[in-house]
Amino acid sequence: MSKFQYRRIIQKARELFLQAKYEEAIKEYETVYEMGLTHEDMVNLGSSYIEAKKYPQAENLFKTIILHDKDARSCYSLAFIYEEEGRYDEALQYYEEAIEIEPNHVFLYYDCAFLYDHLQRYSEAKKYYELALTYEPKHFWSHLNLGAILEQEGKDEEALEHFQKAYEIDSKQNMIAYNLGVVYSKLQDHEKSLLYYLEELTKPEPYPQTHYNLGILYKIAYKDYEKAKQAYLKGLEKSPEQYELWYNLGCLYVLMNDYKNATECFTYVYYKKRSLFQYMKEDGELADYIKSPEYQSIVQK
């Protein structure tokens, strides 16, 4: 193959890569691979393997690259591959190596934090979310996810600060109004909690748990059983397999002295999620219902 042919193939491969035609780019690059590729072309080929989900080829190529010229993009690519394959310790190793090489990219901190978060290693996750925010104070997802960890830890005031900042950055995103509803509910500010739950439900794809939480808020804070019922029913229209909604709706019917509809709900739970049904014996709201013929009709079946 002449140098002219080689350069023409390389140029074609680069164009195909930029056009996101990864399978075609791979074919062109592999044609001239033995003749040698620049570092940039090696990385392009490895990235094309990733996009085509050819992870073993991508791993081998990026390992070859970092033996000669370790760079953040190659380390990040290996981290991505290992995360996709569930090899999380290796993924974290390469995320952190990429950060050491280029410690000023917010997406490196965020992706590393997100994996720690997924692994429930919350101390490390918080560290990297905070670092992401050091470099990009308006990073929506870092605020949202860091706030969620803090809320789980019972640090509701700190969580609220991050949720409010995320809301200021992009109030249209799913989940942010829901999370504000959660933390305001915990802080006993029921009016704001209600406001944000209702706002979440105006989103094109609201967070599925919103109807559940809204029903609980109406039931406990406002003693408005009818609105609680409507919240649960609307939630079940969207997510009929959300068995906790069926259970809570059954409990609500008991409080409304509607044992017939309560029994229908609990019968469904009995067959679909028996562990929830077993919990009924510990639920103080259902003490009278458990003594009823309606309850016996379920267990006797």
Residue pairs with C-beta under 8 A, 6 or more apart in sequence:
1 32
1 35
6 32
6 35
9 28
9 31
9 32
10 28
10 29
10 32
10 37
10 41
12 28
13 25
13 28
13 29
13 32
13 41
13 44
13 45
14 25
14 41
14 44
16 22
16 24
16 25
16 28
17 25
17 44
17 47
17 48
20 51
22 47
22 48
22 51
22 52
23 48
23 52
25 44
25 45
25 48
26 45
26 48
26 49
26 52
26 54
29 37
29 41
29 44
29 45
29 48
30 45
33 45
37 45
39 65
39 69
39 71
42 61
42 64
42 65
43 62
43 65
43 71
43 73
43 74
43 77
45 61
46 58
46 61
46 62
46 65
46 74
46 77
47 58
47 77
49 55
49 57
49 58
49 61
50 58
50 77
50 80
50 81
55 81
55 84
55 85
58 77
58 81
59 78
59 81
62 74
62 77
62 78
62 81
63 78
65 71
65 74
66 74
66 75
66 78
70 97
70 101
71 101
72 98
72 99
72 101
72 102
72 105
72 108
73 98
75 94
75 95
75 97
75 98
75 101
76 94
76 95
76 98
76 108
76 111
78 90
78 91
78 94
79 90
79 91
79 92
79 93
79 94
79 95
79 98
79 111
79 112
80 91
80 111
81 91
82 88
82 90
82 91
82 94
83 91
83 115
88 115
88 119
91 115
92 112
92 115
92 116
95 108
95 111
95 112
95 115
96 112
98 108
99 105
99 108
99 109
99 112
102 108
104 135
105 135
106 132
106 135
106 136
106 139
106 142
109 128
109 129
109 131
109 132
109 135
109 142
110 128
110 129
110 132
110 139
110 141
110 142
112 128
113 124
113 125
113 126
113 127
113 128
113 129
113 131
113 132
113 142
113 145
114 125
114 141
114 145
116 122
116 124
116 125
116 128
117 125
117 129
117 145
117 149
122 149
122 152
122 153
125 145
125 146
125 149
126 146
126 149
126 150
129 142
129 145
129 146
129 149
130 146
132 139
132 142
133 139
133 142
133 143
133 146
136 142
138 165
138 169
139 169
140 166
140 169
140 170
140 173
140 176
141 166
143 162
143 163
143 165
143 166
143 169
144 162
144 163
144 166
144 173
144 175
144 176
144 179
146 162
147 158
147 159
147 160
147 161
147 162
147 163
147 166
147 179
147 183
148 159
148 179
150 156
150 158
150 159
150 162
151 159
151 179
151 182
151 183
151 186
156 183
156 186
156 187
157 187
159 179
159 183
160 180
160 183
160 184
160 187
163 176
163 179
163 180
163 183
164 180
166 173
166 176
166 179
167 176
167 177
167 180
170 176
171 177
172 203
174 200
174 203
174 205
174 206
174 207
175 200
175 207
177 196
177 197
177 199
177 200
177 203
178 196
178 197
178 200
178 206
178 207
178 209
178 210
178 213
180 192
180 193
180 196
181 192
181 193
181 194
181 195
181 196
181 197
181 200
181 210
181 213
181 214
181 217
182 193
182 213
184 190
184 192
184 193
184 196
185 193
185 213
185 217
185 221
190 217
190 221
190 222
193 217
193 221
194 214
194 217
194 222
197 210
197 213
197 214
197 217
198 214
200 206
200 207
200 210
201 210
201 211
201 214
208 235
208 238
208 239
208 242
210 235
211 231
211 232
211 234
211 235
211 236
211 238
211 239
211 245
212 231
212 232
212 235
212 242
212 244
212 245
212 248
214 231
215 228
215 229
215 231
215 232
215 235
215 245
215 248
215 249
215 252
216 228
216 248
218 224
218 225
218 227
218 228
218 231
219 225
219 228
219 248
219 252
219 255
225 252
225 255
225 256
228 252
229 249
229 252
229 253
229 256
232 245
232 248
232 249
232 252
233 249
235 242
235 245
236 242
236 245
236 246
236 249
239 245
241 272
243 268
243 269
243 272
243 273
243 276
244 276
246 265
246 268
246 269
246 272
247 265
247 266
247 269
247 273
247 276
247 277
247 279
249 265
250 261
250 262
250 263
250 264
250 265
250 266
250 269
251 262
251 283
251 285
251 286
253 259
253 261
253 262
253 265
254 262
254 285
254 286
254 288
254 289
255 285
259 289
259 292
259 294
260 294
262 289
262 294
263 294
263 295
263 297
263 298
266 277
266 280
266 295
266 298
267 298
267 301
269 276
269 277
270 277
270 298
270 299
277 298
280 286
280 289
280 290
280 295
281 290
289 295
